[in-house]
């Protein structure tokens, strides 16, 4: 599909010359002779990129940018200032307002075309949907790198094997990696002063781990230990921070990928705080069933009673008594010490 460009400039010669360059390069082109008409055209046509002069009558380039960034329908359109002004204060003002690039007059054709092509590539990366997976992360990083959005990062992040009971990271230590769980199960927990564990999260295939400490630049406030043999992708701290702080658009996109399950975690914490023991155990079993289900009916929860109790926030003895009740009510089956949920919906919807 042909990409479109809107050129806004009050100088007829520059406006027509710029439009001709874009048309010869295969772009559909619209033009406007002042800022007011430029805004109207942008709202109506929604071009793929906008090239706009700064110094214009009626509404200058800064005003155009301000109005288009306020409008949800045009806020995402890449915006390139075309200007003869090269003072640092003018360049800084435009970039702080959200401009994506500058081309200084006089310019050559290649300079202008390169600026437009780079902005279009970046826009495509930011609009694309990426899966919360190792493949999705690597695909995003490759696309962002090829679009010039990030400096030199590792071209591919390898997965490392971890054995059962092996520690990924430890409470109080400085973070070194962003972790992505390709395969297996991992528990995150905090240790109380009395030595007891409180499990804050259970990670499964497709989860990211350790990003909060990286973003807040602080030591881990919990530990993460492998529950069963796992494969983990590790993104070095320096690469992660370059993604986040190098480009606000990259940061927004990347954080959306790695935090897709945050709402689920918030809901679980509220459940722990306000529900009865039966409902807490029921919801925990249903969550674990969903998290570790592999698409067939006989999926079992192969996690120790102690770890499940820590996940629920109760004593192991209380958990065992509740499991016994659920077994009698035919909500779960227990064979060879392993739990199989027989009716996840009923567990979720217990009245008390």
Secondary structure as a PSIPRED ss2 file (coil, helix, strand):
# PSIPRED VFORMAT (PSIPRED V4.0)

   1 X C   1.000  0.000  0.000
   2 X C   1.000  0.000  0.000
   3 X C   1.000  0.000  0.000
   4 X E   0.000  0.000  1.000
   5 X E   0.000  0.000  1.000
   6 X E   0.000  0.000  1.000
   7 X E   0.000  0.000  1.000
   8 X E   0.000  0.000  1.000
   9 X C   1.000  0.000  0.000
  10 X C   1.000  0.000  0.000
  11 X C   1.000  0.000  0.000
  12 X H   0.000  1.000  0.000
  13 X H   0.000  1.000  0.000
  14 X H   0.000  1.000  0.000
  15 X H   0.000  1.000  0.000
  16 X H   0.000  1.000  0.000
  17 X H   0.000  1.000  0.000
  18 X H   0.000  1.000  0.000
  19 X H   0.000  1.000  0.000
  20 X H   0.000  1.000  0.000
  21 X H   0.000  1.000  0.000
  22 X H   0.000  1.000  0.000
  23 X H   0.000  1.000  0.000
  24 X H   0.000  1.000  0.000
  25 X C   1.000  0.000  0.000
  26 X C   1.000  0.000  0.000
  27 X C   1.000  0.000  0.000
  28 X E   0.000  0.000  1.000
  29 X E   0.000  0.000  1.000
  30 X E   0.000  0.000  1.000
  31 X E   0.000  0.000  1.000
  32 X E   0.000  0.000  1.000
  33 X C   1.000  0.000  0.000
  34 X C   1.000  0.000  0.000
  35 X H   0.000  1.000  0.000
  36 X H   0.000  1.000  0.000
  37 X H   0.000  1.000  0.000
  38 X H   0.000  1.000  0.000
  39 X H   0.000  1.000  0.000
  40 X H   0.000  1.000  0.000
  41 X H   0.000  1.000  0.000
  42 X H   0.000  1.000  0.000
  43 X H   0.000  1.000  0.000
  44 X H   0.000  1.000  0.000
  45 X H   0.000  1.000  0.000
  46 X C   1.000  0.000  0.000
  47 X C   1.000  0.000  0.000
  48 X C   1.000  0.000  0.000
  49 X E   0.000  0.000  1.000
  50 X E   0.000  0.000  1.000
  51 X E   0.000  0.000  1.000
  52 X E   0.000  0.000  1.000
  53 X E   0.000  0.000  1.000
  54 X C   1.000  0.000  0.000
  55 X C   1.000  0.000  0.000
  56 X C   1.000  0.000  0.000
  57 X C   1.000  0.000  0.000
  58 X C   1.000  0.000  0.000
  59 X C   1.000  0.000  0.000
  60 X C   1.000  0.000  0.000
  61 X H   0.000  1.000  0.000
  62 X H   0.000  1.000  0.000
  63 X H   0.000  1.000  0.000
  64 X H   0.000  1.000  0.000
  65 X H   0.000  1.000  0.000
  66 X H   0.000  1.000  0.000
  67 X H   0.000  1.000  0.000
  68 X H   0.000  1.000  0.000
  69 X H   0.000  1.000  0.000
  70 X H   0.000  1.000  0.000
  71 X C   1.000  0.000  0.000
  72 X C   1.000  0.000  0.000
  73 X C   1.000  0.000  0.000
  74 X C   1.000  0.000  0.000
  75 X C   1.000  0.000  0.000
  76 X C   1.000  0.000  0.000
  77 X C   1.000  0.000  0.000
  78 X E   0.000  0.000  1.000
  79 X E   0.000  0.000  1.000
  80 X E   0.000  0.000  1.000
  81 X E   0.000  0.000  1.000
  82 X E   0.000  0.000  1.000
  83 X E   0.000  0.000  1.000
  84 X C   1.000  0.000  0.000
  85 X C   1.000  0.000  0.000
  86 X C   1.000  0.000  0.000
  87 X C   1.000  0.000  0.000
  88 X H   0.000  1.000  0.000
  89 X H   0.000  1.000  0.000
  90 X H   0.000  1.000  0.000
  91 X H   0.000  1.000  0.000
  92 X H   0.000  1.000  0.000
  93 X H   0.000  1.000  0.000
  94 X H   0.000  1.000  0.000
  95 X H   0.000  1.000  0.000
  96 X H   0.000  1.000  0.000
  97 X C   1.000  0.000  0.000
  98 X C   1.000  0.000  0.000
  99 X C   1.000  0.000  0.000
 100 X C   1.000  0.000  0.000
 101 X E   0.000  0.000  1.000
 102 X E   0.000  0.000  1.000
 103 X E   0.000  0.000  1.000
 104 X E   0.000  0.000  1.000
 105 X C   1.000  0.000  0.000
 106 X C   1.000  0.000  0.000
 107 X C   1.000  0.000  0.000
 108 X C   1.000  0.000  0.000
 109 X H   0.000  1.000  0.000
 110 X H   0.000  1.000  0.000
 111 X H   0.000  1.000  0.000
 112 X H   0.000  1.000  0.000
 113 X H   0.000  1.000  0.000
 114 X H   0.000  1.000  0.000
 115 X H   0.000  1.000  0.000
 116 X H   0.000  1.000  0.000
 117 X H   0.000  1.000  0.000
 118 X H   0.000  1.000  0.000
 119 X H   0.000  1.000  0.000
 120 X H   0.000  1.000  0.000
 121 X H   0.000  1.000  0.000
 122 X H   0.000  1.000  0.000
 123 X H   0.000  1.000  0.000
 124 X H   0.000  1.000  0.000
 125 X H   0.000  1.000  0.000
 126 X H   0.000  1.000  0.000
 127 X H   0.000  1.000  0.000
 128 X C   1.000  0.000  0.000
 129 X C   1.000  0.000  0.000
 130 X C   1.000  0.000  0.000
 131 X C   1.000  0.000  0.000
 132 X C   1.000  0.000  0.000
 133 X C   1.000  0.000  0.000
 134 X H   0.000  1.000  0.000
 135 X H   0.000  1.000  0.000
 136 X H   0.000  1.000  0.000
 137 X H   0.000  1.000  0.000
 138 X H   0.000  1.000  0.000
 139 X H   0.000  1.000  0.000
 140 X H   0.000  1.000  0.000
 141 X H   0.000  1.000  0.000
 142 X H   0.000  1.000  0.000
 143 X H   0.000  1.000  0.000
 144 X H   0.000  1.000  0.000
 145 X H   0.000  1.000  0.000
 146 X H   0.000  1.000  0.000
 147 X C   1.000  0.000  0.000
 148 X C   1.000  0.000  0.000
 149 X C   1.000  0.000  0.000
 150 X C   1.000  0.000  0.000
 151 X C   1.000  0.000  0.000
 152 X C   1.000  0.000  0.000
 153 X C   1.000  0.000  0.000
 154 X C   1.000  0.000  0.000
 155 X C   1.000  0.000  0.000
 156 X C   1.000  0.000  0.000
 157 X C   1.000  0.000  0.000
 158 X C   1.000  0.000  0.000
 159 X E   0.000  0.000  1.000
 160 X E   0.000  0.000  1.000
 161 X E   0.000  0.000  1.000
 162 X E   0.000  0.000  1.000
 163 X C   1.000  0.000  0.000
 164 X C   1.000  0.000  0.000
 165 X C   1.000  0.000  0.000
 166 X C   1.000  0.000  0.000
 167 X E   0.000  0.000  1.000
 168 X E   0.000  0.000  1.000
 169 X E   0.000  0.000  1.000
 170 X C   1.000  0.000  0.000
 171 X C   1.000  0.000  0.000
 172 X C   1.000  0.000  0.000
 173 X C   1.000  0.000  0.000
 174 X C   1.000  0.000  0.000
 175 X C   1.000  0.000  0.000
 176 X C   1.000  0.000  0.000
 177 X E   0.000  0.000  1.000
 178 X E   0.000  0.000  1.000
 179 X E   0.000  0.000  1.000
 180 X E   0.000  0.000  1.000
 181 X E   0.000  0.000  1.000
 182 X E   0.000  0.000  1.000
 183 X E   0.000  0.000  1.000
 184 X E   0.000  0.000  1.000
 185 X E   0.000  0.000  1.000
 186 X E   0.000  0.000  1.000
 187 X E   0.000  0.000  1.000
 188 X E   0.000  0.000  1.000
 189 X E   0.000  0.000  1.000
 190 X E   0.000  0.000  1.000
 191 X E   0.000  0.000  1.000
 192 X C   1.000  0.000  0.000
 193 X C   1.000  0.000  0.000
 194 X C   1.000  0.000  0.000
 195 X C   1.000  0.000  0.000
 196 X C   1.000  0.000  0.000
 197 X E   0.000  0.000  1.000
 198 X E   0.000  0.000  1.000
 199 X E   0.000  0.000  1.000
 200 X E   0.000  0.000  1.000
 201 X E   0.000  0.000  1.000
 202 X E   0.000  0.000  1.000
 203 X E   0.000  0.000  1.000
 204 X C   1.000  0.000  0.000
 205 X C   1.000  0.000  0.000
 206 X C   1.000  0.000  0.000
 207 X C   1.000  0.000  0.000
 208 X E   0.000  0.000  1.000
 209 X E   0.000  0.000  1.000
 210 X C   1.000  0.000  0.000
 211 X H   0.000  1.000  0.000
 212 X H   0.000  1.000  0.000
 213 X H   0.000  1.000  0.000
 214 X H   0.000  1.000  0.000
 215 X H   0.000  1.000  0.000
 216 X H   0.000  1.000  0.000
 217 X C   1.000  0.000  0.000
 218 X C   1.000  0.000  0.000
 219 X C   1.000  0.000  0.000
 220 X C   1.000  0.000  0.000
 221 X C   1.000  0.000  0.000
 222 X C   1.000  0.000  0.000
 223 X E   0.000  0.000  1.000
 224 X E   0.000  0.000  1.000
 225 X E   0.000  0.000  1.000
 226 X E   0.000  0.000  1.000
 227 X E   0.000  0.000  1.000
 228 X E   0.000  0.000  1.000
 229 X E   0.000  0.000  1.000
 230 X E   0.000  0.000  1.000
 231 X E   0.000  0.000  1.000
 232 X E   0.000  0.000  1.000
 233 X E   0.000  0.000  1.000
 234 X E   0.000  0.000  1.000
 235 X E   0.000  0.000  1.000
 236 X E   0.000  0.000  1.000
 237 X H   0.000  1.000  0.000
 238 X H   0.000  1.000  0.000
 239 X H   0.000  1.000  0.000
 240 X H   0.000  1.000  0.000
 241 X H   0.000  1.000  0.000
 242 X H   0.000  1.000  0.000
 243 X H   0.000  1.000  0.000
 244 X H   0.000  1.000  0.000
 245 X H   0.000  1.000  0.000
 246 X H   0.000  1.000  0.000
 247 X C   1.000  0.000  0.000
 248 X H   0.000  1.000  0.000
 249 X H   0.000  1.000  0.000
 250 X H   0.000  1.000  0.000
 251 X H   0.000  1.000  0.000
 252 X H   0.000  1.000  0.000
 253 X H   0.000  1.000  0.000
 254 X H   0.000  1.000  0.000
 255 X H   0.000  1.000  0.000
 256 X H   0.000  1.000  0.000
 257 X H   0.000  1.000  0.000
 258 X H   0.000  1.000  0.000
 259 X C   1.000  0.000  0.000
 260 X C   1.000  0.000  0.000
 261 X C   1.000  0.000  0.000
 262 X H   0.000  1.000  0.000
 263 X H   0.000  1.000  0.000
 264 X H   0.000  1.000  0.000
 265 X H   0.000  1.000  0.000
 266 X H   0.000  1.000  0.000
 267 X H   0.000  1.000  0.000
 268 X H   0.000  1.000  0.000
 269 X H   0.000  1.000  0.000
 270 X H   0.000  1.000  0.000
 271 X H   0.000  1.000  0.000
 272 X H   0.000  1.000  0.000
 273 X H   0.000  1.000  0.000
 274 X H   0.000  1.000  0.000
 275 X C   1.000  0.000  0.000
 276 X C   1.000  0.000  0.000
 277 X H   0.000  1.000  0.000
 278 X H   0.000  1.000  0.000
 279 X H   0.000  1.000  0.000
 280 X H   0.000  1.000  0.000
 281 X H   0.000  1.000  0.000
 282 X H   0.000  1.000  0.000
 283 X H   0.000  1.000  0.000
 284 X H   0.000  1.000  0.000
 285 X H   0.000  1.000  0.000
 286 X H   0.000  1.000  0.000
 287 X H   0.000  1.000  0.000
 288 X H   0.000  1.000  0.000
 289 X H   0.000  1.000  0.000
 290 X H   0.000  1.000  0.000
 291 X H   0.000  1.000  0.000
 292 X H   0.000  1.000  0.000
 293 X C   1.000  0.000  0.000
 294 X C   1.000  0.000  0.000
 295 X C   1.000  0.000  0.000
 296 X C   1.000  0.000  0.000
 297 X C   1.000  0.000  0.000
 298 X C   1.000  0.000  0.000
 299 X C   1.000  0.000  0.000
 300 X C   1.000  0.000  0.000
 301 X E   0.000  0.000  1.000
 302 X C   1.000  0.000  0.000
 303 X C   1.000  0.000  0.000
 304 X C   1.000  0.000  0.000
 305 X H   0.000  1.000  0.000
 306 X H   0.000  1.000  0.000
 307 X H   0.000  1.000  0.000
 308 X H   0.000  1.000  0.000
 309 X H   0.000  1.000  0.000
 310 X H   0.000  1.000  0.000
 311 X H   0.000  1.000  0.000
 312 X H   0.000  1.000  0.000
 313 X C   1.000  0.000  0.000
 314 X C   1.000  0.000  0.000
 315 X C   1.000  0.000  0.000
 316 X H   0.000  1.000  0.000
 317 X H   0.000  1.000  0.000
 318 X H   0.000  1.000  0.000
 319 X H   0.000  1.000  0.000
 320 X H   0.000  1.000  0.000
 321 X H   0.000  1.000  0.000
 322 X H   0.000  1.000  0.000
 323 X H   0.000  1.000  0.000
 324 X H   0.000  1.000  0.000
 325 X H   0.000  1.000  0.000
 326 X H   0.000  1.000  0.000
 327 X H   0.000  1.000  0.000
 328 X H   0.000  1.000  0.000
 329 X C   1.000  0.000  0.000
 330 X C   1.000  0.000  0.000
 331 X C   1.000  0.000  0.000
 332 X E   0.000  0.000  1.000
 333 X E   0.000  0.000  1.000
 334 X E   0.000  0.000  1.000
 335 X E   0.000  0.000  1.000
 336 X C   1.000  0.000  0.000
 337 X C   1.000  0.000  0.000
 338 X E   0.000  0.000  1.000
 339 X E   0.000  0.000  1.000
 340 X E   0.000  0.000  1.000
 341 X E   0.000  0.000  1.000
 342 X C   1.000  0.000  0.000
 343 X C   1.000  0.000  0.000
 344 X H   0.000  1.000  0.000
 345 X H   0.000  1.000  0.000
 346 X H   0.000  1.000  0.000
 347 X H   0.000  1.000  0.000
 348 X H   0.000  1.000  0.000
 349 X C   1.000  0.000  0.000
 350 X C   1.000  0.000  0.000
 351 X C   1.000  0.000  0.000
 352 X C   1.000  0.000  0.000
